[in-house]
Amino acid sequence: MVIETFNSLSEAEARQLLADCNACETWFERVVSARPFKDVTQLKSHASLSWQNLSESDYLQAFEAHPMIGDVDSLRKKYASTKAMASGEQSGAAAADEQTLGELATLNKSYLQKFGFIFIVFATGKSAAEMLALLKARIGNSREEEIRNAAAEQLKITLLRIDKLFN
């Protein structure tokens, strides 16, 4: 898609595309109402600004749209290609082993119980071991810190998804 096509979409169509990037209604309404954009850079800049200073419930609405990695079988499927990818973008990273997958599943559940929302992280290019290290580093934070951390990670995910719309 090109920016002109995005600008010419109906409000409902633009909302749906943006909801696929970030499920927060307040966010995608702000972005849709700011059209037209001169280019994707301006769209992404406005998307970033629109994500700032939202309410906690807005952020939680976005987080809820993500699936939780909740069991070892889903983790095994998610990281099945880790070994193949290791020779490229994850150079040197080992394939996810059962211990890592089990610990990641357990900590994901603990995170959800502690904070009331799932662990949000920009996972692109990260191995299961890297994800586990990030989860371990963040699980000791306060809820307020984790709302901020998760919101920052959500913005990275959102911007990547916007890029995908235009590629």
PyMOL commands that set and color helices and strands:
alter all, ss='L'
color gray80, all
select helices_A, chain A and resi 3-8+11-21+25-33+40-51+56-64+72-78+82-86+98-115+128-138+143-165
alter helices_A, ss='H'
color red, helices_A
deselect
rebuild
show_as cartoon
